[in-house]
Amino acid sequence: MPRLLDPRTVFRNRLKQARQAAGLSQKQLGIRAEMDPFVASTRINRYEKGIHEADLHTAARLARAMDVPLPYLYAQDERLARMILSFAKLTRIEQDVLVQEIESRCAERSKRDSEQKRR
């Protein structure tokens, strides 16, 4: 299993990636996240540099402002981060189908693993 990054590092990197992907300046993001326009740019800059940490409520507002799921900002694995973004773009029905498929595959794997251990 790969070494996990510090959650603060993950958050600040994902915040910057999401902001840039949304085409927002630091100030625009801060304002969209309901921050005082006079300090919005500075606050986002400090979050991205790791000087300050956003509390969970602020992180949720930032995620909403960039139209990304909150868990994306904390996903330590790149594949998981991509899955979170992609999953959020699916309809509710498509999400349910995908979850059922994943659960089915996991159950099959678990069954195979159990059978191999008994041998």
N, C-alpha and C positions, 0 to 999 in steps of 0.2 A: 504494500500500500504506500503511495507517495506521501512524503512529509507534508503535513498541512501547514499552510501559511497562517500567520497571525491574523485573526479576524479583522483587526483594525486596518491592516494592509490590504486585505481583500476588499473591505468596504470602500476605502479611498480609491483603489484602482477601478473597481466596478462603477463607482459614482462618476468618475471622470469619463470612463468609456461610455456609459449610458448618456451622460450629458452631451458628449461630442456626437454620439450617434443620433441624438435628438436634434442636433444643430442649435444648441442653446449656449449662450455665453454664461459665465458664472453668475452674472447679475440677473440675467433673464430667468435662470433656474431658481435663484433665490426668491425673486419676486413671485414666480409661479407657485413657489412653496410657501407663500404667505409671509415672507420675511420683510422686514423694513427695507425699502429700496435703498436707503443710505448705507446700509451695512451688508446687503445681500451678496455682493461680489466678494467682499472680504470673508464673510462666513463660509461661503462655498469654497473659496480658495483654501481656507484653513482646514476644512474637512478633507479636501483632496490632498493636501500636504501632510495630513495626519497631526497637525498642531492641536486641533480640537476634535472631539468625537461627537457625532450626532447622537442624541438619545433616540430611542425607538420611535417615539412620536414624530420627531423631526425627520428621521429616515423614511418613515411611511409617507410623509408629505412630499419629500423629495422624489420618492418612487412614483407616487401619483402624478407629480408634475412632469415626470419624464415618460409616463405611461409604461412603466416596467413593474413587474411584481416585486414586492418587498424582498422575498427570499433571494431574488437575483443578486441583490446588493451584498449578500452574505455568502453566496455559493463559492466554496473554496476550490471546487473542481471545474475546469473549463467546460467539460462536456455537460456537467449538471447545469451550469449557468446557461448554456445554449438550449438545453432541454426546457428549462424554466421559461425562457423567452418564447420558445416555439410553442410550448404547451398553452401558454396564456393567449396565444393568437387563435387557437382552435375554438370551435363552438363547444358548448357544454356537452352536447351529444358526442362529438368527436373526442373530447376529453374522456368521457366515460368509456367509450370503446377502447381507447388507448390504454387506460388504466386496467381494464379487464384483460387486455392482451398481455400487458406486462405481468400482472398477477398470475395469469395462466402459465406464462413462461417460467416464472419463479417457482410455481408449484411443481411443474414438470422437472425442473432442475433439482429441486429439493428431493423429489421422489427418486430420481436417478442417483443422487448422492447417497441417499439412505440405502438404496439397493446395493451400491458399490461397497459401502461400509460393512454390510452384512456378509459380503463374500470373503 
